[in-house]
Amino acid sequence: MTKHCIICGKDAKFALKGASGYYCEQCAKESFSDLDLLESLESQARALKERLKNKE
């Protein structure tokens, strides 16, 4: 399931840590001076995959 940017609706690449807001790369750079506040959706997917793997 593809997440969409809450500002422009494009495919999101980042999520706000600890919240449900998603952002495309351009909107993330425009909205946050420090992208360290955000987590890449790719890293979230890897972490979930690892948790599922360890559960088996």
mmCIF file of the N, C-alpha and C atoms, coordinates in Angstrom:
data_MODEL
# 
_entry.id   MODEL 
# 
loop_
_atom_site.group_PDB 
_atom_site.id 
_atom_site.type_symbol 
_atom_site.label_atom_id 
_atom_site.label_alt_id 
_atom_site.label_comp_id 
_atom_site.label_asym_id 
_atom_site.label_entity_id 
_atom_site.label_seq_id 
_atom_site.pdbx_PDB_ins_code 
_atom_site.Cartn_x 
_atom_site.Cartn_y 
_atom_site.Cartn_z 
_atom_site.occupancy 
_atom_site.B_iso_or_equiv 
_atom_site.pdbx_formal_charge 
_atom_site.auth_seq_id 
_atom_site.auth_comp_id 
_atom_site.auth_asym_id 
_atom_site.auth_atom_id 
_atom_site.pdbx_PDB_model_num 
ATOM 1   N N  . MET A 1 1  ? 0.845  -1.178  0.000  1.00 0.00 ? 1  MET A N  1 
ATOM 2   C CA . MET A 1 1  ? 0.000  0.000   0.000  1.00 0.00 ? 1  MET A CA 1 
ATOM 3   C C  . MET A 1 1  ? 0.890  1.241   0.000  1.00 0.00 ? 1  MET A C  1 
ATOM 4   N N  . THR A 1 2  ? 0.675  2.098   -0.950 1.00 0.00 ? 2  THR A N  1 
ATOM 5   C CA . THR A 1 2  ? 1.472  3.303   -1.092 1.00 0.00 ? 2  THR A CA 1 
ATOM 6   C C  . THR A 1 2  ? 0.955  4.403   -0.180 1.00 0.00 ? 2  THR A C  1 
ATOM 7   N N  . LYS A 1 3  ? 1.867  5.044   0.519  1.00 0.00 ? 3  LYS A N  1 
ATOM 8   C CA . LYS A 1 3  ? 1.518  6.191   1.365  1.00 0.00 ? 3  LYS A CA 1 
ATOM 9   C C  . LYS A 1 3  ? 1.648  7.443   0.509  1.00 0.00 ? 3  LYS A C  1 
ATOM 10  N N  . HIS A 1 4  ? 0.825  8.446   0.804  1.00 0.00 ? 4  HIS A N  1 
ATOM 11  C CA . HIS A 1 4  ? 0.832  9.675   0.024  1.00 0.00 ? 4  HIS A CA 1 
ATOM 12  C C  . HIS A 1 4  ? 1.163  10.863  0.919  1.00 0.00 ? 4  HIS A C  1 
ATOM 13  N N  . CYS A 1 5  ? 1.847  11.830  0.336  1.00 0.00 ? 5  CYS A N  1 
ATOM 14  C CA . CYS A 1 5  ? 2.226  13.060  1.025  1.00 0.00 ? 5  CYS A CA 1 
ATOM 15  C C  . CYS A 1 5  ? 0.972  13.795  1.490  1.00 0.00 ? 5  CYS A C  1 
ATOM 16  N N  . ILE A 1 6  ? 0.992  14.253  2.742  1.00 0.00 ? 6  ILE A N  1 
ATOM 17  C CA . ILE A 1 6  ? -0.173 14.955  3.283  1.00 0.00 ? 6  ILE A CA 1 
ATOM 18  C C  . ILE A 1 6  ? -0.284 16.381  2.741  1.00 0.00 ? 6  ILE A C  1 
ATOM 19  N N  . ILE A 1 7  ? 0.763  16.863  2.064  1.00 0.00 ? 7  ILE A N  1 
ATOM 20  C CA . ILE A 1 7  ? 0.739  18.218  1.521  1.00 0.00 ? 7  ILE A CA 1 
ATOM 21  C C  . ILE A 1 7  ? 0.322  18.226  0.053  1.00 0.00 ? 7  ILE A C  1 
ATOM 22  N N  . CYS A 1 8  ? 1.001  17.420  -0.774 1.00 0.00 ? 8  CYS A N  1 
ATOM 23  C CA . CYS A 1 8  ? 0.749  17.494  -2.219 1.00 0.00 ? 8  CYS A CA 1 
ATOM 24  C C  . CYS A 1 8  ? 0.109  16.241  -2.810 1.00 0.00 ? 8  CYS A C  1 
ATOM 25  N N  . GLY A 1 9  ? 0.088  15.137  -2.072 1.00 0.00 ? 9  GLY A N  1 
ATOM 26  C CA . GLY A 1 9  ? -0.551 13.922  -2.553 1.00 0.00 ? 9  GLY A CA 1 
ATOM 27  C C  . GLY A 1 9  ? 0.347  12.984  -3.349 1.00 0.00 ? 9  GLY A C  1 
ATOM 28  N N  . LYS A 1 10 ? 1.612  13.378  -3.600 1.00 0.00 ? 10 LYS A N  1 
ATOM 29  C CA . LYS A 1 10 ? 2.544  12.493  -4.309 1.00 0.00 ? 10 LYS A CA 1 
ATOM 30  C C  . LYS A 1 10 ? 2.931  11.320  -3.411 1.00 0.00 ? 10 LYS A C  1 
ATOM 31  N N  . ASP A 1 11 ? 3.570  10.303  -4.006 1.00 0.00 ? 11 ASP A N  1 
ATOM 32  C CA . ASP A 1 11 ? 4.040  9.164   -3.222 1.00 0.00 ? 11 ASP A CA 1 
ATOM 33  C C  . ASP A 1 11 ? 5.009  9.637   -2.147 1.00 0.00 ? 11 ASP A C  1 
ATOM 34  N N  . ALA A 1 12 ? 4.779  9.202   -0.925 1.00 0.00 ? 12 ALA A N  1 
ATOM 35  C CA . ALA A 1 12 ? 5.604  9.625   0.208  1.00 0.00 ? 12 ALA A CA 1 
ATOM 36  C C  . ALA A 1 12 ? 6.866  8.780   0.312  1.00 0.00 ? 12 ALA A C  1 
ATOM 37  N N  . LYS A 1 13 ? 7.925  9.414   0.798  1.00 0.00 ? 13 LYS A N  1 
ATOM 38  C CA . LYS A 1 13 ? 9.184  8.728   1.048  1.00 0.00 ? 13 LYS A CA 1 
ATOM 39  C C  . LYS A 1 13 ? 9.593  8.840   2.508  1.00 0.00 ? 13 LYS A C  1 
ATOM 40  N N  . PHE A 1 14 ? 8.932  9.741   3.252  1.00 0.00 ? 14 PHE A N  1 
ATOM 41  C CA . PHE A 1 14 ? 9.291  9.977   4.643  1.00 0.00 ? 14 PHE A CA 1 
ATOM 42  C C  . PHE A 1 14 ? 8.055  9.999   5.522  1.00 0.00 ? 14 PHE A C  1 
ATOM 43  N N  . ALA A 1 15 ? 8.257  9.654   6.792  1.00 0.00 ? 15 ALA A N  1 
ATOM 44  C CA . ALA A 1 15 ? 7.190  9.733   7.787  1.00 0.00 ? 15 ALA A CA 1 
ATOM 45  C C  . ALA A 1 15 ? 7.736  10.483  8.996  1.00 0.00 ? 15 ALA A C  1 
ATOM 46  N N  . LEU A 1 16 ? 6.894  11.222  9.647  1.00 0.00 ? 16 LEU A N  1 
ATOM 47  C CA . LEU A 1 16 ? 7.274  11.925  10.860 1.00 0.00 ? 16 LEU A CA 1 
ATOM 48  C C  . LEU A 1 16 ? 7.384  10.894  11.970 1.00 0.00 ? 16 LEU A C  1 
ATOM 49  N N  . LYS A 1 17 ? 8.534  10.862  12.648 1.00 0.00 ? 17 LYS A N  1 
ATOM 50  C CA . LYS A 1 17 ? 8.755  9.872   13.703 1.00 0.00 ? 17 LYS A CA 1 
ATOM 51  C C  . LYS A 1 17 ? 7.697  10.021  14.792 1.00 0.00 ? 17 LYS A C  1 
ATOM 52  N N  . GLY A 1 18 ? 7.046  8.922   15.126 1.00 0.00 ? 18 GLY A N  1 
ATOM 53  C CA . GLY A 1 18 ? 6.058  8.912   16.195 1.00 0.00 ? 18 GLY A CA 1 
ATOM 54  C C  . GLY A 1 18 ? 4.710  9.513   15.817 1.00 0.00 ? 18 GLY A C  1 
ATOM 55  N N  . ALA A 1 19 ? 4.478  9.761   14.536 1.00 0.00 ? 19 ALA A N  1 
ATOM 56  C CA . ALA A 1 19 ? 3.205  10.333  14.097 1.00 0.00 ? 19 ALA A CA 1 
ATOM 57  C C  . ALA A 1 19 ? 2.794  9.676   12.785 1.00 0.00 ? 19 ALA A C  1 
ATOM 58  N N  . SER A 1 20 ? 1.640  10.055  12.289 1.00 0.00 ? 20 SER A N  1 
ATOM 59  C CA . SER A 1 20 ? 1.148  9.410   11.076 1.00 0.00 ? 20 SER A CA 1 
ATOM 60  C C  . SER A 1 20 ? 1.236  10.305  9.844  1.00 0.00 ? 20 SER A C  1 
ATOM 61  N N  . GLY A 1 21 ? 2.008  11.383  9.880  1.00 0.00 ? 21 GLY A N  1 
ATOM 62  C CA . GLY A 1 21 ? 2.152  12.259  8.725  1.00 0.00 ? 21 GLY A CA 1 
ATOM 63  C C  . GLY A 1 21 ? 3.201  11.735  7.763  1.00 0.00 ? 21 GLY A C  1 
ATOM 64  N N  . TYR A 1 22 ? 2.876  11.717  6.480  1.00 0.00 ? 22 TYR A N  1 
ATOM 65  C CA . TYR A 1 22 ? 3.794  11.236  5.446  1.00 0.00 ? 22 TYR A CA 1 
ATOM 66  C C  . TYR A 1 22 ? 4.095  12.372  4.479  1.00 0.00 ? 22 TYR A C  1 
ATOM 67  N N  . TYR A 1 23 ? 5.339  12.386  3.955  1.00 0.00 ? 23 TYR A N  1 
ATOM 68  C CA . TYR A 1 23 ? 5.791  13.477  3.100  1.00 0.00 ? 23 TYR A CA 1 
ATOM 69  C C  . TYR A 1 23 ? 6.602  12.961  1.921  1.00 0.00 ? 23 TYR A C  1 
ATOM 70  N N  . CYS A 1 24 ? 6.428  13.590  0.746  1.00 0.00 ? 24 CYS A N  1 
ATOM 71  C CA . CYS A 1 24 ? 7.314  13.308  -0.382 1.00 0.00 ? 24 CYS A CA 1 
ATOM 72  C C  . CYS A 1 24 ? 8.633  14.018  -0.079 1.00 0.00 ? 24 CYS A C  1 
ATOM 73  N N  . GLU A 1 25 ? 9.652  13.734  -0.857 1.00 0.00 ? 25 GLU A N  1 
ATOM 74  C CA . GLU A 1 25 ? 10.973 14.303  -0.573 1.00 0.00 ? 25 GLU A CA 1 
ATOM 75  C C  . GLU A 1 25 ? 10.965 15.835  -0.668 1.00 0.00 ? 25 GLU A C  1 
ATOM 76  N N  . GLN A 1 26 ? 10.324 16.374  -1.673 1.00 0.00 ? 26 GLN A N  1 
ATOM 77  C CA . GLN A 1 26 ? 10.310 17.826  -1.859 1.00 0.00 ? 26 GLN A CA 1 
ATOM 78  C C  . GLN A 1 26 ? 9.595  18.534  -0.711 1.00 0.00 ? 26 GLN A C  1 
ATOM 79  N N  . CYS A 1 27 ? 8.423  18.056  -0.338 1.00 0.00 ? 27 CYS A N  1 
ATOM 80  C CA . CYS A 1 27 ? 7.667  18.694  0.747  1.00 0.00 ? 27 CYS A CA 1 
ATOM 81  C C  . CYS A 1 27 ? 8.388  18.528  2.087  1.00 0.00 ? 27 CYS A C  1 
ATOM 82  N N  . ALA A 1 28 ? 9.054  17.401  2.279  1.00 0.00 ? 28 ALA A N  1 
ATOM 83  C CA . ALA A 1 28 ? 9.810  17.181  3.514  1.00 0.00 ? 28 ALA A CA 1 
ATOM 84  C C  . ALA A 1 28 ? 10.931 18.202  3.629  1.00 0.00 ? 28 ALA A C  1 
ATOM 85  N N  . LYS A 1 29 ? 11.651 18.428  2.537  1.00 0.00 ? 29 LYS A N  1 
ATOM 86  C CA . LYS A 1 29 ? 12.748 19.401  2.557  1.00 0.00 ? 29 LYS A CA 1 
ATOM 87  C C  . LYS A 1 29 ? 12.232 20.817  2.777  1.00 0.00 ? 29 LYS A C  1 
ATOM 88  N N  . GLU A 1 30 ? 11.075 21.139  2.204  1.00 0.00 ? 30 GLU A N  1 
ATOM 89  C CA . GLU A 1 30 ? 10.501 22.469  2.364  1.00 0.00 ? 30 GLU A CA 1 
ATOM 90  C C  . GLU A 1 30 ? 9.916  22.683  3.755  1.00 0.00 ? 30 GLU A C  1 
ATOM 91  N N  . SER A 1 31 ? 9.397  21.628  4.370  1.00 0.00 ? 31 SER A N  1 
ATOM 92  C CA . SER A 1 31 ? 8.701  21.754  5.650  1.00 0.00 ? 31 SER A CA 1 
ATOM 93  C C  . SER A 1 31 ? 9.608  21.590  6.866  1.00 0.00 ? 31 SER A C  1 
ATOM 94  N N  . PHE A 1 32 ? 10.708 20.866  6.710  1.00 0.00 ? 32 PHE A N  1 
ATOM 95  C CA . PHE A 1 32 ? 11.588 20.583  7.840  1.00 0.00 ? 32 PHE A CA 1 
ATOM 96  C C  . PHE A 1 32 ? 13.013 20.981  7.491  1.00 0.00 ? 32 PHE A C  1 
ATOM 97  N N  . SER A 1 33 ? 13.620 21.756  8.353  1.00 0.00 ? 33 SER A N  1 
ATOM 98  C CA . SER A 1 33 ? 15.007 22.134  8.099  1.00 0.00 ? 33 SER A CA 1 
ATOM 99  C C  . SER A 1 33 ? 15.948 20.972  8.383  1.00 0.00 ? 33 SER A C  1 
ATOM 100 N N  . ASP A 1 34 ? 15.508 20.024  9.203  1.00 0.00 ? 34 ASP A N  1 
ATOM 101 C CA . ASP A 1 34 ? 16.331 18.878  9.575  1.00 0.00 ? 34 ASP A CA 1 
ATOM 102 C C  . ASP A 1 34 ? 15.574 17.595  9.261  1.00 0.00 ? 34 ASP A C  1 
ATOM 103 N N  . LEU A 1 35 ? 16.006 16.880  8.219  1.00 0.00 ? 35 LEU A N  1 
ATOM 104 C CA . LEU A 1 35 ? 15.315 15.652  7.829  1.00 0.00 ? 35 LEU A CA 1 
ATOM 105 C C  . LEU A 1 35 ? 15.550 14.521  8.831  1.00 0.00 ? 35 LEU A C  1 
ATOM 106 N N  . ASP A 1 36 ? 16.398 14.741  9.841  1.00 0.00 ? 36 ASP A N  1 
ATOM 107 C CA . ASP A 1 36 ? 16.591 13.738  10.887 1.00 0.00 ? 36 ASP A CA 1 
ATOM 108 C C  . ASP A 1 36 ? 15.338 13.572  11.735 1.00 0.00 ? 36 ASP A C  1 
ATOM 109 N N  . LEU A 1 37 ? 14.421 14.531  11.663 1.00 0.00 ? 37 LEU A N  1 
ATOM 110 C CA . LEU A 1 37 ? 13.149 14.408  12.369 1.00 0.00 ? 37 LEU A CA 1 
ATOM 111 C C  . LEU A 1 37 ? 12.247 13.377  11.706 1.00 0.00 ? 37 LEU A C  1 
ATOM 112 N N  . LEU A 1 38 ? 12.591 13.047  10.456 1.00 0.00 ? 38 LEU A N  1 
ATOM 113 C CA . LEU A 1 38 ? 11.774 12.132  9.671  1.00 0.00 ? 38 LEU A CA 1 
ATOM 114 C C  . LEU A 1 38 ? 12.454 10.781  9.540  1.00 0.00 ? 38 LEU A C  1 
ATOM 115 N N  . GLU A 1 39 ? 11.657 9.785   9.276  1.00 0.00 ? 39 GLU A N  1 
ATOM 116 C CA . GLU A 1 39 ? 12.150 8.432   9.074  1.00 0.00 ? 39 GLU A CA 1 
ATOM 117 C C  . GLU A 1 39 ? 11.764 8.009   7.662  1.00 0.00 ? 39 GLU A C  1 
ATOM 118 N N  . SER A 1 40 ? 12.692 7.399   6.949  1.00 0.00 ? 40 SER A N  1 
ATOM 119 C CA . SER A 1 40 ? 12.347 6.975   5.591  1.00 0.00 ? 40 SER A CA 1 
ATOM 120 C C  . SER A 1 40 ? 11.376 5.797   5.666  1.00 0.00 ? 40 SER A C  1 
ATOM 121 N N  . LEU A 1 41 ? 10.435 5.771   4.751  1.00 0.00 ? 41 LEU A N  1 
ATOM 122 C CA . LEU A 1 41 ? 9.466  4.672   4.727  1.00 0.00 ? 41 LEU A CA 1 
ATOM 123 C C  . LEU A 1 41 ? 10.166 3.361   4.414  1.00 0.00 ? 41 LEU A C  1 
ATOM 124 N N  . GLU A 1 42 ? 11.267 3.440   3.704  1.00 0.00 ? 42 GLU A N  1 
ATOM 125 C CA . GLU A 1 42 ? 12.048 2.250   3.386  1.00 0.00 ? 42 GLU A CA 1 
ATOM 126 C C  . GLU A 1 42 ? 12.602 1.613   4.669  1.00 0.00 ? 42 GLU A C  1 
ATOM 127 N N  . SER A 1 43 ? 13.084 2.443   5.585  1.00 0.00 ? 43 SER A N  1 
ATOM 128 C CA . SER A 1 43 ? 13.618 1.898   6.840  1.00 0.00 ? 43 SER A CA 1 
ATOM 129 C C  . SER A 1 43 ? 12.499 1.327   7.709  1.00 0.00 ? 43 SER A C  1 
ATOM 130 N N  . GLN A 1 44 ? 11.313 1.948   7.657  1.00 0.00 ? 44 GLN A N  1 
ATOM 131 C CA . GLN A 1 44 ? 10.166 1.402   8.389  1.00 0.00 ? 44 GLN A CA 1 
ATOM 132 C C  . GLN A 1 44 ? 9.794  0.032   7.843  1.00 0.00 ? 44 GLN A C  1 
ATOM 133 N N  . ALA A 1 45 ? 9.813  -0.122  6.525  1.00 0.00 ? 45 ALA A N  1 
ATOM 134 C CA . ALA A 1 45 ? 9.462  -1.398  5.897  1.00 0.00 ? 45 ALA A CA 1 
ATOM 135 C C  . ALA A 1 45 ? 10.478 -2.471  6.260  1.00 0.00 ? 45 ALA A C  1 
ATOM 136 N N  . ARG A 1 46 ? 11.770 -2.117  6.263  1.00 0.00 ? 46 ARG A N  1 
ATOM 137 C CA . ARG A 1 46 ? 12.809 -3.083  6.647  1.00 0.00 ? 46 ARG A CA 1 
ATOM 138 C C  . ARG A 1 46 ? 12.634 -3.541  8.090  1.00 0.00 ? 46 ARG A C  1 
ATOM 139 N N  . ALA A 1 47 ? 12.335 -2.599  8.987  1.00 0.00 ? 47 ALA A N  1 
ATOM 140 C CA . ALA A 1 47 ? 12.152 -2.939  10.398 1.00 0.00 ? 47 ALA A CA 1 
ATOM 141 C C  . ALA A 1 47 ? 10.955 -3.869  10.587 1.00 0.00 ? 47 ALA A C  1 
ATOM 142 N N  . LEU A 1 48 ? 9.869  -3.593  9.890  1.00 0.00 ? 48 LEU A N  1 
ATOM 143 C CA . LEU A 1 48 ? 8.683  -4.447  9.980  1.00 0.00 ? 48 LEU A CA 1 
ATOM 144 C C  . LEU A 1 48 ? 8.980  -5.834  9.447  1.00 0.00 ? 48 LEU A C  1 
ATOM 145 N N  . LYS A 1 49 ? 9.686  -5.900  8.328  1.00 0.00 ? 49 LYS A N  1 
ATOM 146 C CA . LYS A 1 49 ? 10.058 -7.181  7.731  1.00 0.00 ? 49 LYS A CA 1 
ATOM 147 C C  . LYS A 1 49 ? 10.905 -8.002  8.707  1.00 0.00 ? 49 LYS A C  1 
ATOM 148 N N  . GLU A 1 50 ? 11.843 -7.336  9.382  1.00 0.00 ? 50 GLU A N  1 
ATOM 149 C CA . GLU A 1 50 ? 12.720 -8.005  10.346 1.00 0.00 ? 50 GLU A CA 1 
ATOM 150 C C  . GLU A 1 50 ? 11.908 -8.528  11.545 1.00 0.00 ? 50 GLU A C  1 
ATOM 151 N N  . ARG A 1 51 ? 10.962 -7.714  12.037 1.00 0.00 ? 51 ARG A N  1 
ATOM 152 C CA . ARG A 1 51 ? 10.114 -8.161  13.159 1.00 0.00 ? 51 ARG A CA 1 
ATOM 153 C C  . ARG A 1 51 ? 9.302  -9.382  12.776 1.00 0.00 ? 51 ARG A C  1 
ATOM 154 N N  . LEU A 1 52 ? 8.760  -9.387  11.560 1.00 0.00 ? 52 LEU A N  1 
ATOM 155 C CA . LEU A 1 52 ? 7.976  -10.527 11.097 1.00 0.00 ? 52 LEU A CA 1 
ATOM 156 C C  . LEU A 1 52 ? 8.850  -11.772 10.950 1.00 0.00 ? 52 LEU A C  1 
ATOM 157 N N  . LYS A 1 53 ? 10.035 -11.589 10.453 1.00 0.00 ? 53 LYS A N  1 
ATOM 158 C CA . LYS A 1 53 ? 10.982 -12.689 10.283 1.00 0.00 ? 53 LYS A CA 1 
ATOM 159 C C  . LYS A 1 53 ? 11.344 -13.302 11.635 1.00 0.00 ? 53 LYS A C  1 
ATOM 160 N N  . ASN A 1 54 ? 11.576 -12.453 12.631 1.00 0.00 ? 54 ASN A N  1 
ATOM 161 C CA . ASN A 1 54 ? 11.945 -12.939 13.966 1.00 0.00 ? 54 ASN A CA 1 
ATOM 162 C C  . ASN A 1 54 ? 10.777 -13.615 14.678 1.00 0.00 ? 54 ASN A C  1 
ATOM 163 N N  . LYS A 1 55 ? 9.570  -13.261 14.299 1.00 0.00 ? 55 LYS A N  1 
ATOM 164 C CA . LYS A 1 55 ? 8.384  -13.838 14.917 1.00 0.00 ? 55 LYS A CA 1 
ATOM 165 C C  . LYS A 1 55 ? 8.143  -15.279 14.464 1.00 0.00 ? 55 LYS A C  1 
ATOM 166 N N  . GLU A 1 56 ? 8.620  -15.615 13.256 1.00 0.00 ? 56 GLU A N  1 
ATOM 167 C CA . GLU A 1 56 ? 8.403  -16.954 12.695 1.00 0.00 ? 56 GLU A CA 1 
ATOM 168 C C  . GLU A 1 56 ? 9.185  -17.990 13.368 1.00 0.00 ? 56 GLU A C  1 
# 
